[in-house]
Amino acid sequence: MHITTERPDTRQGPAENFTGTVWLDEPAAPAAPSRLRMFSVRFAPGAHTAWHRHPHGQVPHVLEGEGLVRRRGGEPAAIHAGDTVWTEPGEWHWHGAGPRTFMTHLAVMEAAEDGTTAERHEHVTDYPA
Ligand code: MN
């Protein structure tokens, strides 16, 4: 057992992966053989990810605020504090804050064998305003 009391500094989400202001914390990064990855992602109003997909899927669990999620071929869906999303392995999607609200979600996923957790595609060009 290990209790983490210090963790890396909060860092800003890189512009190639996000639009708008996004802050990332990594509350846990267990050593191999675990491939669990966990991020707390704080989106400012209107901020959102680019289109992307996860090799083994992802569980975004909304901790605070209201946001939107969309899968390729679907319509934007509202998500609220307490909601849990499951994105299928390889399913292209985006997620982010509502246009006038903050949104924080915990993002839980399993890394691929090479350590990657996401494949990025283009930025979202029609995010709801
Ligand atoms: Mn995702």
Backbone and ligand atoms as CSV (ligand in chain L), in Angstrom:
chain,resi,resn,atom,element,x,y,z
A,1,MET,N,N,0.847,-1.203,0.000
A,1,MET,CA,C,0.000,0.000,0.000
A,1,MET,C,C,0.871,1.237,0.000
A,2,HIS,N,N,0.378,2.281,-0.652
A,2,HIS,CA,C,1.134,3.522,-0.745
A,2,HIS,C,C,0.169,4.689,-0.691
A,3,ILE,N,N,0.416,5.628,0.186
A,3,ILE,CA,C,-0.435,6.817,0.267
A,3,ILE,C,C,0.317,7.988,-0.360
A,4,THR,N,N,-0.264,8.576,-1.415
A,4,THR,CA,C,0.370,9.707,-2.091
A,4,THR,C,C,-0.084,11.001,-1.429
A,5,THR,N,N,0.872,11.746,-0.923
A,5,THR,CA,C,0.537,13.027,-0.292
A,5,THR,C,C,1.108,14.202,-1.079
A,6,GLU,N,N,1.993,13.922,-2.047
A,6,GLU,CA,C,2.526,14.973,-2.909
A,6,GLU,C,C,2.399,14.499,-4.335
A,7,ARG,N,N,2.012,15.398,-5.202
A,7,ARG,CA,C,1.844,15.015,-6.595
A,7,ARG,C,C,2.378,16.115,-7.477
A,8,PRO,N,N,2.544,15.819,-8.778
A,8,PRO,CA,C,3.107,16.834,-9.683
A,8,PRO,C,C,2.249,18.100,-9.696
A,9,ASP,N,N,2.887,19.213,-10.039
A,9,ASP,CA,C,2.156,20.479,-10.171
A,9,ASP,C,C,1.031,20.342,-11.193
A,10,THR,N,N,-0.035,21.073,-10.947
A,10,THR,CA,C,-1.098,21.190,-11.953
A,10,THR,C,C,-0.485,21.787,-13.212
A,11,ARG,N,N,-0.822,21.216,-14.355
A,11,ARG,CA,C,-0.271,21.757,-15.601
A,11,ARG,C,C,-1.400,22.096,-16.566
A,12,GLN,N,N,-1.095,23.017,-17.460
A,12,GLN,CA,C,-2.106,23.443,-18.415
A,12,GLN,C,C,-2.188,22.437,-19.565
A,13,GLY,N,N,-3.396,22.162,-20.010
A,13,GLY,CA,C,-3.588,21.244,-21.133
A,13,GLY,C,C,-2.972,21.830,-22.395
A,14,PRO,N,N,-2.175,21.048,-23.128
A,14,PRO,CA,C,-1.479,21.575,-24.301
A,14,PRO,C,C,-2.438,21.970,-25.428
A,15,ALA,N,N,-2.056,23.030,-26.147
A,15,ALA,CA,C,-2.926,23.609,-27.180
A,15,ALA,C,C,-3.202,22.629,-28.318
A,16,GLU,N,N,-2.312,21.638,-28.514
A,16,GLU,CA,C,-2.583,20.684,-29.597
A,16,GLU,C,C,-3.686,19.695,-29.208
A,17,ASN,N,N,-3.934,19.570,-27.893
A,17,ASN,CA,C,-4.957,18.615,-27.443
A,17,ASN,C,C,-6.270,19.269,-27.016
A,18,PHE,N,N,-6.208,20.588,-26.720
A,18,PHE,CA,C,-7.390,21.258,-26.165
A,18,PHE,C,C,-7.595,22.619,-26.825
A,19,THR,N,N,-8.837,23.081,-26.798
A,19,THR,CA,C,-9.191,24.457,-27.158
A,19,THR,C,C,-9.674,25.128,-25.877
A,20,GLY,N,N,-9.173,26.331,-25.594
A,20,GLY,CA,C,-9.554,27.030,-24.376
A,20,GLY,C,C,-8.660,26.620,-23.219
A,21,THR,N,N,-9.019,27.084,-22.021
A,21,THR,CA,C,-8.164,26.883,-20.850
A,21,THR,C,C,-8.571,25.622,-20.100
A,22,VAL,N,N,-7.613,24.716,-19.974
A,22,VAL,CA,C,-7.847,23.417,-19.334
A,22,VAL,C,C,-6.668,23.139,-18.403
A,23,TRP,N,N,-6.970,22.692,-17.182
A,23,TRP,CA,C,-5.920,22.368,-16.207
A,23,TRP,C,C,-5.995,20.885,-15.850
A,24,LEU,N,N,-4.821,20.271,-15.758
A,24,LEU,CA,C,-4.722,18.826,-15.547
A,24,LEU,C,C,-3.988,18.503,-14.253
A,25,ASP,N,N,-4.560,17.592,-13.489
A,25,ASP,CA,C,-3.870,16.989,-12.352
A,25,ASP,C,C,-3.875,15.489,-12.556
A,26,GLU,N,N,-2.783,14.854,-12.135
A,26,GLU,CA,C,-2.720,13.391,-12.227
A,26,GLU,C,C,-2.647,12.830,-10.809
A,27,PRO,N,N,-3.813,12.497,-10.226
A,27,PRO,CA,C,-3.828,12.072,-8.827
A,27,PRO,C,C,-3.199,10.703,-8.596
A,28,ALA,N,N,-3.116,9.889,-9.641
A,28,ALA,CA,C,-2.520,8.567,-9.466
A,28,ALA,C,C,-1.884,8.119,-10.763
A,29,ALA,N,N,-0.722,7.503,-10.667
A,29,ALA,CA,C,-0.041,6.925,-11.822
A,29,ALA,C,C,0.634,5.642,-11.355
A,30,PRO,N,N,-0.143,4.580,-11.150
A,30,PRO,CA,C,0.423,3.360,-10.584
A,30,PRO,C,C,1.511,2.757,-11.468
A,31,ALA,N,N,2.477,2.110,-10.845
A,31,ALA,CA,C,3.572,1.476,-11.578
A,31,ALA,C,C,3.083,0.189,-12.247
A,32,ALA,N,N,3.838,-0.261,-13.279
A,32,ALA,CA,C,3.541,-1.523,-13.946
A,32,ALA,C,C,3.542,-2.635,-12.901
A,33,PRO,N,N,2.759,-3.679,-13.058
A,33,PRO,CA,C,1.994,-4.018,-14.263
A,33,PRO,C,C,0.675,-3.271,-14.418
A,34,SER,N,N,0.321,-2.405,-13.490
A,34,SER,CA,C,-0.909,-1.637,-13.674
A,34,SER,C,C,-0.747,-0.701,-14.860
A,35,ARG,N,N,-1.807,-0.563,-15.639
A,35,ARG,CA,C,-1.816,0.422,-16.724
A,35,ARG,C,C,-2.877,1.481,-16.468
A,36,LEU,N,N,-3.319,1.572,-15.222
A,36,LEU,CA,C,-4.328,2.568,-14.867
A,36,LEU,C,C,-3.766,3.982,-15.011
A,37,ARG,N,N,-4.525,4.860,-15.649
A,37,ARG,CA,C,-4.181,6.274,-15.723
A,37,ARG,C,C,-5.402,7.071,-15.300
A,38,MET,N,N,-5.160,8.107,-14.524
A,38,MET,CA,C,-6.253,8.876,-13.947
A,38,MET,C,C,-5.871,10.348,-13.969
A,39,PHE,N,N,-6.734,11.164,-14.551
A,39,PHE,CA,C,-6.497,12.605,-14.587
A,39,PHE,C,C,-7.743,13.333,-14.112
A,40,SER,N,N,-7.528,14.379,-13.336
A,40,SER,CA,C,-8.599,15.309,-13.022
A,40,SER,C,C,-8.438,16.467,-14.010
A,41,VAL,N,N,-9.484,16.728,-14.793
A,41,VAL,CA,C,-9.396,17.698,-15.892
A,41,VAL,C,C,-10.405,18.807,-15.627
A,42,ARG,N,N,-9.906,20.028,-15.510
A,42,ARG,CA,C,-10.763,21.187,-15.233
A,42,ARG,C,C,-10.859,22.056,-16.477
A,43,PHE,N,N,-12.064,22.130,-17.014
A,43,PHE,CA,C,-12.309,22.904,-18.237
A,43,PHE,C,C,-12.952,24.236,-17.864
A,44,ALA,N,N,-12.392,25.353,-18.337
A,44,ALA,CA,C,-13.049,26.662,-18.221
A,44,ALA,C,C,-14.253,26.666,-19.164
A,45,PRO,N,N,-15.198,27.604,-18.964
A,45,PRO,CA,C,-16.381,27.634,-19.836
A,45,PRO,C,C,-15.988,27.596,-21.321
A,46,GLY,N,N,-16.610,26.692,-22.054
A,46,GLY,CA,C,-16.375,26.559,-23.494
A,46,GLY,C,C,-15.121,25.784,-23.870
A,47,ALA,N,N,-14.243,25.508,-22.907
A,47,ALA,CA,C,-13.015,24.768,-23.220
A,47,ALA,C,C,-13.351,23.297,-23.485
A,48,HIS,N,N,-12.585,22.655,-24.361
A,48,HIS,CA,C,-12.896,21.275,-24.749
A,48,HIS,C,C,-11.694,20.602,-25.381
A,49,THR,N,N,-11.788,19.300,-25.482
A,49,THR,CA,C,-10.729,18.512,-26.115
A,49,THR,C,C,-10.832,18.635,-27.633
A,50,ALA,N,N,-9.775,18.226,-28.311
A,50,ALA,CA,C,-9.855,17.964,-29.753
A,50,ALA,C,C,-10.552,16.611,-29.930
A,51,TRP,N,N,-10.921,16.282,-31.152
A,51,TRP,CA,C,-11.369,14.921,-31.438
A,51,TRP,C,C,-10.241,13.961,-31.086
A,52,HIS,N,N,-10.560,12.866,-30.409
A,52,HIS,CA,C,-9.533,11.905,-30.031
A,52,HIS,C,C,-10.197,10.570,-29.710
A,53,ARG,N,N,-9.362,9.553,-29.509
A,53,ARG,CA,C,-9.875,8.242,-29.098
A,53,ARG,C,C,-8.855,7.582,-28.175
A,54,HIS,N,N,-9.324,6.616,-27.406
A,54,HIS,CA,C,-8.489,5.942,-26.414
A,54,HIS,C,C,-8.381,4.463,-26.760
A,55,PRO,N,N,-7.169,3.913,-26.712
A,55,PRO,CA,C,-6.991,2.527,-27.163
A,55,PRO,C,C,-7.840,1.523,-26.392
A,56,HIS,N,N,-8.024,1.750,-25.107
A,56,HIS,CA,C,-8.832,0.824,-24.297
A,56,HIS,C,C,-10.079,1.507,-23.733
A,57,GLY,N,N,-10.511,2.591,-24.383
A,57,GLY,CA,C,-11.684,3.301,-23.894
A,57,GLY,C,C,-11.346,4.229,-22.739
A,58,GLN,N,N,-12.355,4.905,-22.245
A,58,GLN,CA,C,-12.149,5.889,-21.175
A,58,GLN,C,C,-13.436,6.048,-20.372
A,59,VAL,N,N,-13.259,6.326,-19.094
A,59,VAL,CA,C,-14.387,6.657,-18.218
A,59,VAL,C,C,-14.225,8.093,-17.736
A,60,PRO,N,N,-14.892,9.057,-18.360
A,60,PRO,CA,C,-14.954,10.393,-17.775
A,60,PRO,C,C,-16.110,10.444,-16.776
A,61,HIS,N,N,-15.786,10.793,-15.539
A,61,HIS,CA,C,-16.793,10.901,-14.471
A,61,HIS,C,C,-16.852,12.358,-14.032
A,62,VAL,N,N,-18.008,12.986,-14.195
A,62,VAL,CA,C,-18.126,14.428,-13.952
A,62,VAL,C,C,-18.217,14.692,-12.453
A,63,LEU,N,N,-17.275,15.489,-11.954
A,63,LEU,CA,C,-17.230,15.807,-10.524
A,63,LEU,C,C,-17.964,17.099,-10.222
A,64,GLU,N,N,-17.952,18.029,-11.174
A,64,GLU,CA,C,-18.453,19.368,-10.894
A,64,GLU,C,C,-18.863,20.038,-12.194
A,65,GLY,N,N,-19.966,20.793,-12.141
A,65,GLY,CA,C,-20.355,21.610,-13.278
A,65,GLY,C,C,-21.153,20.845,-14.323
A,66,GLU,N,N,-21.181,21.435,-15.511
A,66,GLU,CA,C,-21.941,20.870,-16.630
A,66,GLU,C,C,-21.065,20.901,-17.868
A,67,GLY,N,N,-21.243,19.895,-18.710
A,67,GLY,CA,C,-20.425,19.831,-19.905
A,67,GLY,C,C,-21.141,19.131,-21.036
A,68,LEU,N,N,-20.348,18.815,-22.048
A,68,LEU,CA,C,-20.868,18.186,-23.263
A,68,LEU,C,C,-19.911,17.088,-23.685
A,69,VAL,N,N,-20.480,16.045,-24.265
A,69,VAL,CA,C,-19.673,14.978,-24.852
A,69,VAL,C,C,-20.316,14.611,-26.176
A,70,ARG,N,N,-19.485,14.240,-27.146
A,70,ARG,CA,C,-20.027,13.853,-28.449
A,70,ARG,C,C,-19.169,12.745,-29.035
A,71,ARG,N,N,-19.822,11.757,-29.606
A,71,ARG,CA,C,-19.091,10.725,-30.333
A,71,ARG,C,C,-19.273,10.950,-31.822
A,72,ARG,N,N,-18.319,10.475,-32.593
A,72,ARG,CA,C,-18.381,10.615,-34.059
A,72,ARG,C,C,-19.691,10.013,-34.555
A,73,GLY,N,N,-20.438,10.792,-35.318
A,73,GLY,CA,C,-21.700,10.298,-35.854
A,73,GLY,C,C,-22.882,10.560,-34.947
A,74,GLY,N,N,-22.647,11.086,-33.730
A,74,GLY,CA,C,-23.730,11.370,-32.798
A,74,GLY,C,C,-23.911,12.864,-32.602
A,75,GLU,N,N,-24.847,13.211,-31.736
A,75,GLU,CA,C,-25.101,14.614,-31.394
A,75,GLU,C,C,-24.451,14.922,-30.051
A,76,PRO,N,N,-24.137,16.208,-29.768
A,76,PRO,CA,C,-23.611,16.557,-28.446
A,76,PRO,C,C,-24.621,16.183,-27.357
A,77,ALA,N,N,-24.135,15.592,-26.280
A,77,ALA,CA,C,-24.989,15.202,-25.160
A,77,ALA,C,C,-24.542,15.953,-23.914
A,78,ALA,N,N,-25.528,16.435,-23.132
A,78,ALA,CA,C,-25.216,17.157,-21.892
A,78,ALA,C,C,-24.790,16.177,-20.810
A,79,ILE,N,N,-23.772,16.559,-20.032
A,79,ILE,CA,C,-23.341,15.768,-18.877
A,79,ILE,C,C,-23.244,16.704,-17.675
A,80,HIS,N,N,-23.571,16.172,-16.513
A,80,HIS,CA,C,-23.642,16.962,-15.285
A,80,HIS,C,C,-22.903,16.246,-14.169
A,81,ALA,N,N,-22.605,17.002,-13.104
A,81,ALA,CA,C,-21.940,16.422,-11.933
A,81,ALA,C,C,-22.645,15.136,-11.522
A,82,GLY,N,N,-21.867,14.077,-11.342
A,82,GLY,CA,C,-22.407,12.772,-10.966
A,82,GLY,C,C,-22.562,11.820,-12.128
A,83,ASP,N,N,-22.533,12.348,-13.367
A,83,ASP,CA,C,-22.683,11.484,-14.547
A,83,ASP,C,C,-21.369,10.784,-14.867
A,84,THR,N,N,-21.474,9.581,-15.403
A,84,THR,CA,C,-20.314,8.802,-15.826
A,84,THR,C,C,-20.498,8.397,-17.280
A,85,VAL,N,N,-19.485,8.666,-18.094
A,85,VAL,CA,C,-19.509,8.353,-19.525
A,85,VAL,C,C,-18.584,7.163,-19.762
A,86,TRP,N,N,-18.913,6.333,-20.705
A,86,TRP,CA,C,-17.991,5.291,-21.168
A,86,TRP,C,C,-17.779,5.496,-22.658
A,87,THR,N,N,-16.557,5.772,-23.073
A,87,THR,CA,C,-16.246,5.836,-24.496
A,87,THR,C,C,-15.579,4.516,-24.866
A,88,GLU,N,N,-16.085,3.900,-25.916
A,88,GLU,CA,C,-15.594,2.579,-26.320
A,88,GLU,C,C,-14.133,2.659,-26.794
A,89,PRO,N,N,-13.383,1.571,-26.701
A,89,PRO,CA,C,-12.039,1.546,-27.276
A,89,PRO,C,C,-12.084,1.968,-28.747
A,90,GLY,N,N,-11.263,2.939,-29.112
A,90,GLY,CA,C,-11.170,3.368,-30.510
A,90,GLY,C,C,-12.286,4.281,-30.980
A,91,GLU,N,N,-13.223,4.618,-30.116
A,91,GLU,CA,C,-14.345,5.463,-30.526
A,91,GLU,C,C,-13.929,6.943,-30.527
A,92,TRP,N,N,-13.992,7.601,-31.690
A,92,TRP,CA,C,-13.641,9.026,-31.789
A,92,TRP,C,C,-14.679,9.850,-31.042
A,93,HIS,N,N,-14.222,10.829,-30.268
A,93,HIS,CA,C,-15.144,11.634,-29.459
A,93,HIS,C,C,-14.452,12.904,-28.998
A,94,TRP,N,N,-15.230,13.797,-28.424
A,94,TRP,CA,C,-14.668,14.952,-27.691
A,94,TRP,C,C,-15.464,15.165,-26.418
A,95,HIS,N,N,-14.910,15.928,-25.473
A,95,HIS,CA,C,-15.641,16.309,-24.267
A,95,HIS,C,C,-15.149,17.666,-23.797
A,96,GLY,N,N,-16.022,18.377,-23.055
A,96,GLY,CA,C,-15.628,19.698,-22.585
A,96,GLY,C,C,-16.695,20.333,-21.724
A,97,ALA,N,N,-16.453,21.591,-21.366
A,97,ALA,CA,C,-17.369,22.342,-20.510
A,97,ALA,C,C,-18.530,22.885,-21.330
A,98,GLY,N,N,-19.620,23.181,-20.638
A,98,GLY,CA,C,-20.697,23.910,-21.278
A,98,GLY,C,C,-20.217,25.296,-21.662
A,99,PRO,N,N,-20.918,25.964,-22.576
A,99,PRO,CA,C,-20.438,27.258,-23.066
A,99,PRO,C,C,-20.320,28.327,-21.975
A,100,ARG,N,N,-21.102,28.203,-20.896
A,100,ARG,CA,C,-21.088,29.239,-19.844
A,100,ARG,C,C,-20.849,28.665,-18.447
A,101,THR,N,N,-20.293,27.443,-18.387
A,101,THR,CA,C,-20.067,26.815,-17.081
A,101,THR,C,C,-18.720,26.102,-17.055
A,102,PHE,N,N,-18.117,26.047,-15.886
A,102,PHE,CA,C,-16.943,25.193,-15.696
A,102,PHE,C,C,-17.397,23.734,-15.669
A,103,MET,N,N,-16.469,22.838,-15.951
A,103,MET,CA,C,-16.740,21.406,-15.797
A,103,MET,C,C,-15.441,20.712,-15.396
A,104,THR,N,N,-15.523,19.909,-14.357
A,104,THR,CA,C,-14.374,19.094,-13.947
A,104,THR,C,C,-14.777,17.632,-14.037
A,105,HIS,N,N,-13.963,16.851,-14.721
A,105,HIS,CA,C,-14.199,15.405,-14.703
A,105,HIS,C,C,-12.929,14.658,-14.363
A,106,LEU,N,N,-13.134,13.516,-13.742
A,106,LEU,CA,C,-12.070,12.557,-13.549
A,106,LEU,C,C,-12.049,11.709,-14.812
A,107,ALA,N,N,-10.879,11.543,-15.420
A,107,ALA,CA,C,-10.762,10.723,-16.626
A,107,ALA,C,C,-9.929,9.498,-16.270
A,108,VAL,N,N,-10.542,8.328,-16.360
A,108,VAL,CA,C,-9.881,7.084,-15.976
A,108,VAL,C,C,-9.753,6.213,-17.212
A,109,MET,N,N,-8.571,5.699,-17.440
A,109,MET,CA,C,-8.366,4.853,-18.619
A,109,MET,C,C,-7.208,3.910,-18.389
A,110,GLU,N,N,-7.079,2.968,-19.323
A,110,GLU,CA,C,-5.996,1.986,-19.288
A,110,GLU,C,C,-5.061,2.293,-20.454
A,111,ALA,N,N,-3.795,2.478,-20.175
A,111,ALA,CA,C,-2.831,2.772,-21.236
A,111,ALA,C,C,-2.629,1.547,-22.128
A,112,ALA,N,N,-2.226,1.812,-23.379
A,112,ALA,CA,C,-1.855,0.728,-24.282
A,112,ALA,C,C,-0.495,0.165,-23.859
A,113,GLU,N,N,-0.074,-0.901,-24.488
A,113,GLU,CA,C,1.198,-1.537,-24.141
A,113,GLU,C,C,2.375,-0.564,-24.270
A,114,ASP,N,N,2.286,0.362,-25.242
A,114,ASP,CA,C,3.364,1.338,-25.442
A,114,ASP,C,C,3.225,2.571,-24.536
A,115,GLY,N,N,2.247,2.552,-23.643
A,115,GLY,CA,C,2.100,3.644,-22.680
A,115,GLY,C,C,1.158,4.754,-23.113
A,116,THR,N,N,0.719,4.744,-24.367
A,116,THR,CA,C,-0.154,5.817,-24.835
A,116,THR,C,C,-1.570,5.619,-24.298
A,117,THR,N,N,-2.256,6.742,-24.073
A,117,THR,CA,C,-3.625,6.690,-23.565
A,117,THR,C,C,-4.616,7.313,-24.531
A,118,ALA,N,N,-4.117,8.025,-25.547
A,118,ALA,CA,C,-5.028,8.684,-26.484
A,118,ALA,C,C,-4.347,8.912,-27.820
A,119,GLU,N,N,-5.162,8.929,-28.853
A,119,GLU,CA,C,-4.719,9.333,-30.190
A,119,GLU,C,C,-5.536,10.553,-30.574
A,120,ARG,N,N,-4.844,11.637,-30.916
A,120,ARG,CA,C,-5.510,12.901,-31.186
A,120,ARG,C,C,-5.812,13.040,-32.673
A,121,HIS,N,N,-6.947,13.668,-32.964
A,121,HIS,CA,C,-7.283,13.982,-34.348
A,121,HIS,C,C,-7.427,15.498,-34.448
A,122,GLU,N,N,-8.288,15.998,-35.298
A,122,GLU,CA,C,-8.351,17.458,-35.507
A,122,GLU,C,C,-9.100,18.172,-34.383
A,123,HIS,N,N,-8.915,19.490,-34.303
A,123,HIS,CA,C,-9.680,20.289,-33.343
A,123,HIS,C,C,-11.158,20.317,-33.751
A,124,VAL,N,N,-12.011,20.535,-32.754
A,124,VAL,CA,C,-13.465,20.612,-32.992
A,124,VAL,C,C,-13.760,21.972,-33.639
A,125,THR,N,N,-14.454,21.976,-34.748
A,125,THR,CA,C,-14.740,23.225,-35.463
A,125,THR,C,C,-16.163,23.714,-35.229
A,126,ASP,N,N,-17.012,22.871,-34.615
A,126,ASP,CA,C,-18.417,23.261,-34.441
A,126,ASP,C,C,-18.865,23.065,-32.986
A,127,TYR,N,N,-17.969,23.411,-32.047
A,127,TYR,CA,C,-18.328,23.242,-30.628
A,127,TYR,C,C,-19.475,24.186,-30.271
A,128,PRO,N,N,-20.505,23.696,-29.559
A,128,PRO,CA,C,-21.655,24.548,-29.225
A,128,PRO,C,C,-21.238,25.799,-28.437
A,129,ALA,N,N,-21.721,26.953,-28.879
A,129,ALA,CA,C,-21.353,28.236,-28.224
A,129,ALA,C,C,-22.486,28.703,-27.320
L,1,MN,MN,MN,-11.652,11.161,-24.136
